[in-house]
Amino acid sequence: MPEVSDEEYQLLLGSKQLMDGLLKSPKTKRAQEKLIKELHPGTVISEDHEAPLRGEIEAIQKKLDDYLLAQNNKQIDGELARDFGALRGEGFTDDGIEAVKKIMVERHIPSPIDAASVWRRLNPVAPAAATTDFSTSWKFGQDQEADEDRKLLYKDDDSWLDKMVPKILNEAKQGKFTD
């Protein structure tokens, strides 16, 4: 065995302790192994052992991420279908649903129910037109025996005309017939 002076021995021992410390510390191990690999490319380091496992882990991680994304999308699609179904139950047509979808996109509203509220506010329902009840204004269904003019009309329409024409002309002169 070659002779080594105490001074060289202490230097070599200190270098070994430094190298062991660098390779054992989790903070410096990878960097130290890469430096060794750079100087001695044939050296097998931790990364060489981990490479096949890393690929498998990344593939499993991708599958898991894809699965979780699909589950999330499925849940969101179910909620949207439920909400759009509720809107259809309230009377929204296909065109109305499309208008709600357009509002959802334009205003970044994730809920169809909330977007429908915006649509309702922008498109208020016109009040129903007042209907005329002709049965009361024309007195349909009332006692026809009490109406002398009607009796005369059914009995003798010429006599009825003789009676009503002067009455109508008089009302016209008074301006009761206006457009």
Contacts in CASP RR format, 6 or more apart in sequence:
PFRMAT RR
TARGET T0000
AUTHOR 0000-0000-0000
METHOD contacts of the structure
MODEL  1
MPEVSDEEYQLLLGSKQLMDGLLKSPKTKRAQEKLIKELHPGTVISEDHE
APLRGEIEAIQKKLDDYLLAQNNKQIDGELARDFGALRGEGFTDDGIEAV
KKIMVERHIPSPIDAASVWRRLNPVAPAAATTDFSTSWKFGQDQEADEDR
KLLYKDDDSWLDKMVPKILNEAKQGKFTD
4 12 0 8 1.000
19 32 0 8 1.000
21 28 0 8 1.000
22 28 0 8 1.000
22 29 0 8 1.000
22 32 0 8 1.000
23 29 0 8 1.000
23 32 0 8 1.000
23 33 0 8 1.000
29 46 0 8 1.000
30 46 0 8 1.000
30 47 0 8 1.000
33 45 0 8 1.000
33 46 0 8 1.000
33 47 0 8 1.000
34 45 0 8 1.000
34 47 0 8 1.000
36 43 0 8 1.000
36 45 0 8 1.000
37 43 0 8 1.000
37 45 0 8 1.000
80 112 0 8 1.000
83 111 0 8 1.000
83 112 0 8 1.000
83 113 0 8 1.000
84 97 0 8 1.000
84 100 0 8 1.000
84 112 0 8 1.000
86 113 0 8 1.000
87 97 0 8 1.000
87 100 0 8 1.000
87 112 0 8 1.000
87 113 0 8 1.000
87 116 0 8 1.000
88 97 0 8 1.000
90 116 0 8 1.000
92 100 0 8 1.000
92 116 0 8 1.000
96 119 0 8 1.000
99 119 0 8 1.000
100 112 0 8 1.000
100 115 0 8 1.000
100 116 0 8 1.000
100 119 0 8 1.000
101 112 0 8 1.000
101 115 0 8 1.000
103 109 0 8 1.000
103 115 0 8 1.000
103 118 0 8 1.000
103 119 0 8 1.000
104 110 0 8 1.000
104 111 0 8 1.000
104 112 0 8 1.000
104 115 0 8 1.000
107 115 0 8 1.000
107 118 0 8 1.000
109 115 0 8 1.000
109 118 0 8 1.000
134 140 0 8 1.000
135 141 0 8 1.000
139 147 0 8 1.000
144 150 0 8 1.000
144 151 0 8 1.000
145 151 0 8 1.000
149 160 0 8 1.000
149 163 0 8 1.000
149 164 0 8 1.000
152 159 0 8 1.000
152 160 0 8 1.000
152 163 0 8 1.000
153 160 0 8 1.000
171 177 0 8 1.000
END
